[in-house]
């Protein structure tokens, strides 16, 4: 890629084989239905690779995400899994794109939703608030009803004519399989208070991938914990779990290649940064990516030293959060490949200060 393009702007390299491997790991290991969380990476090249790997169900948070999937893949099934929507979006999803799965976490949210869909033809998930200390971010701080309020919400959904279902999300970047067992236990206790059983439970996302300095158990341990905990769930015959993996499907499938613009002692300035493909590093969680440095298209080895890495904008916060160990003689014109950047990179980059790259390429073996 470096030899053929000699890139000056950042290049986002999609690796289809890695995406296929990640999809296979989840599709064969998770005990239920797998919904790709489109927000994690919505680039068509990534979406196509995951589709080719067998992904057919999609967790969507907006009508635009639904439109992107439904118009690209005729046999895709989209799930509108946000309790808050723009007026008319649920109706458009239902009427134009065949969406039949929706979410609410309160009586007002249910009322808004029922005004736009044919409830008798839909599944409506009641989102429950549940969290765990092993999560990097508590996603229940925004959405989700307290567990003691969920039975009434499920009753209301049933009364509307829709099929009631339960959903929760234990957080982002979950570092312990115990988090899912805990949440499923809470769900089991909540569902036991109902005079009926539900068929579907969406356990959300948060499944992690390891990064330098951010070690997590393998996904197989999460799947084992979930499989054991789900045995106690009071589901109907044919009951099924759903999951919404984002990072765990796309993180390993992309690398970001940047060019060194300037070096000043132990500082280097590169052509992408915190307003671009590295925006996720502003948040809690991992702070590093694996790196490889190239000079004239060949790997640059040798003794390394920690460098401060700045992005190209005029903002002083455009700085990677931790020093990056790079070859001591790194120089202007060298390229750095940051690996495992597939999650929350392309979907959130901005054009702040006029810096923006649409160079997405496929790198296959």
N, C-alpha and C positions, 0 to 999 in steps of 0.2 A: 504493500500500500504506500509506504513512504517513498519507494523508488519510482512508482508510477505517477503519484500525485504531487510529490514534493510540496506538501501542504504548508501554507502560511497561516491559514485560519485553523481553529480547532476541528478535529475530525472525530466523529463518534462511530466506532467500529462495532458492528453487530456480529455476533458469533452464533450462527444458527445451530451448530452442533451442541453448544453449551445450553442453549435454550431448550432444545429437544431433550437433552439429558435431564434438565430441571423439571420439565413438564412430565416426563416419564416417571421420575421419582415421586412426584405428587400424585399423578393419576393412578399409579399402581400401589402407592403406600397409604394414602389417606382413605379411611373407611367411609366414603360417601361421595357426594357430588362436588366437583371442583369448579369454582367460579373465579376466573381471573379478574383481579381488581384493576380495571383499566387505568385508574389514576396513577398507578406506579410507573407506567411507561406506555404512552399512547401512540408512539411512533409507528407508522404503518409497517415498517420493516420488521420491527419487533412483533407486532400483532400477527403479521403473516407467518413468521417463524413459529410462534406459539400455536397458531391455527394448524399449521402443517404438522405439528407435533401431537395434535389431538384435542386441543382446547376448543370447546364448543359452548361453554357457559360463561357469562360475563357479568361481573358486579359493576354496575354503572351508578354514578352519583348525579348525573345530569342528563338532560335530553340530548345535548350535543354528543356526549359519550355514546348514548344509545344510537343516535343517528350514524355515528362513525362505524359502529360495529354492524348494525342491521343492514346498512347499505353496502357493506363490504363482504359480508358472509351470509348467504341466503339461509343456511341452516343453523345460524347462531341463535342462542336464546339469551336475551338480555333481562336482567333483574334490576328494577329501579329501587336501589337499596339506600335511599336517603329519606329520613323522616320529614325533611323540609324541601319544598320544590317551588319553582316559579309558578304563578297561576297559569293554568292551561297545559303545563308540561306533562302531567299524568295523563290527561286526555289525549294528547298527541302521541305519547308513548303507547297507550292502549289502542287507539284507533289506527295509527299509521304504521306502527312497528310490532304489533302483536304482543306487547309486554303484558304479562299476567301476574307478575310478582312485584309487590310493593311493600312499603314499610311505614309504620307510624309508631310514635312513642307516647301519645297522649290523646285524650278525647278530642281536642281541637284539631289535631293532625288527622285523626280518623274522619272527622266531619268534612274537612277540606278535601281529602282524598275521595270520599264517597260521592262528592259532587261532580267528579270528573270521570269515574270508571263505572263499569257494570260489575258491581261487587260479586254477584253470583258466579262470575266467570274468572274470579281472581283469588289468589292467595295473598293475604296481608299478614306480614310479620309484625308482631309487637316487639319492639326493641327494649331489652332489659339492661339496666346499668349494672355492670359488674366489672371489677378491676382486680389487679394482682400486683404485688410489689416488684415482681420480676420484669414488668413491662417498662420500657423506656419512657413511654408516654401513656397517660391515662385517657383513653378515648371516651370513657363514660362521663367525663367532666362536661361534655357538650350534649350528647344524645343519650337517651335511655331513661326509662322510668325505673324507680326503685322497685326491687323485687316484690314488695308487698302490694304494689299497685298494678302489677302486671296481670294477675288473674282477672281483674275487672276489665282491663283493656282487651284481653283475649275474649272475654264474654261479649263485649261490645262488638268486636269484629265478627264473632259468630252470629250475633243477632242481625248484623247487616246483610247476611247472606254470603259473605266471603268465607273462604277457608282460613281459619286462624292458624298461625304458625308463630314460633318463637325465634328471636334473634338476639345475639349479644356480641360484644367485641371486647376481649380482655385487655387490649392495648396494642401499642405499636412496639416492634422490636422486643418481643417476649423472649426472655432468656431462660425460662424454666418450663419444662413440660407440665409441672405441677399447676401452672396457671390455668390450663385448659381443664384439668381434672377438677380444680376448685370451681370454675365457672359452671361446668356440667353438673356438679353437685348442687350448686345454687339453683340451676335450672330444674333439676329433678325435684327439689323441694317445692319450688314454685308451681310446677305443673301438677304436683300431687294434690294441690288444693282445688283443682278444677273438677267439675262433674263430667268432663269429657277428656279425650286424649287428642293430642295433635300428631300430625304426620311428619312435619318438617321442622328441623332446628338448624338455624344458621349460626355457626360458632365463630364467624368473623375471620379476620386475618391476623396479622402480627407475627406470622411465622418468620423466624430470623435466618440470616446468613452470616457466617463469620467474616470478620475483617481484621486487619492487624490491630491488636490491642482490644479486640471485641470478640472474645471467644464464646461460642454457644454450643449446646449439644447438637448432635446430628438430628435431622428431621425424623429419622426412624424412631427416636426416643419420644418425640412429640406424638407421632402416630400411635405408638404403643400405649401411651398414657391415655389418649383420647379413646382408643378402642376399648380399653379396660373400663374407663369411667362411663361410657355410653351404655353399658349393659344395664345400668340401674335406671335409665330414662324410661318413663311411662309413655311410650309411643304407640301409635296404632300399628296394626299389621301393615308391613310394607313401609314403616317409618324410615326416615333417612336423614343423615347429617349433611349439611352443606358447609363449605369453607370458602373464604375469600382471599386466597393468597395473592399477594402482589410482589413484594420483594423476593420471596423465596422462588418465584418463577422467573423473574427477569434480571435479578441483580448480577449474576455471573455471566449473563449473555451480552455484555457490552463493555468496551474499554474506551476511554477518552484519551486522545492523543493531542498533546499541546506542544507548542514551540516556545523555546526560550527567547525572549525579546531583549532582555538586558540582565547583566549580572553586576552586582555591587557587593564585593566581599562575600558575606554569607547570605546575601539576599539575591533572589532571582525573581524576575517578572515574566509571566507567561501570558498567553493569549486567551485564556479562559479562567474563570474564577468563581467567586461566591455569588455573583449575579447571573452566572451562566450554569454550566453543567455541574457545579459543585455546591449549588445553593442548599442542598440538604445538610451539609456539614455545619450550618448555623445552629442546628437543633441538637438536643441531647441524643446520645447514641455513639456510633462509631465516629472517629475523627480522622481516620487514615484509609488509604487504599494501597494495595500492592503496586509497586512502580518498577518500570524498566526504562532505562535511558538509551537512546539511539543517536549515533553520530554517522551521518552519511549512510543511513539505512542499516547500520550494523550496531549490535549491542555494545554499549560502552560500559566496561567493567572497571575494576580497580578499587582503591580505598575510597570509602564514603565518609561524608560528614553531614551533620544536620543543617539544612537550609531553611530560611524563612521564604515562603512562596507567596508572591502577590499576584493577583489577577490584573487585567489590563485597564480597569476603570480608574477614575480619579478619586474614588472613595477609599479612605484608609482602612475601612473594615473589609475591603476586598482582599482578604488574606486568609489562606488556609489555616485552620485553627491550631494545628501543631506543626512543628518543624518536620521536614521530610528528608530522610537520609538519601543523599544523592552522591554520585561520584565527585571527588574533590575538584576535578578539572572540568566540570560541566561548563559549557560556554554558549554564547549566543548562537542560535541556529540549531542547537541540539533539540531533539524531540523527547518528550517524556510520555510514556504510556501508563495511565492510571487504570488499573484493572478493576473489575467488579463494580462498574459504575452504572449498571443497567437500571437500578431502581431510583426513582425520584431525582432524575437528572434532566432528561429531555422534556419531561412533562411540566417542569417548573422554571426553566431558564427564561431569562428576560432579555430585552434589547437595551438595557440601561446603558447610557452613554454611547449608544449606537453600536455596541459590540454584540454580535449575534451570528452564530454559524448554523447553517442547515446542511452541513456536510455529513450525511449519514451514509455509511458504506457497509457492505457485507464483506466480511473476511471469513473465508471457508478453507478448510483443509481438504 
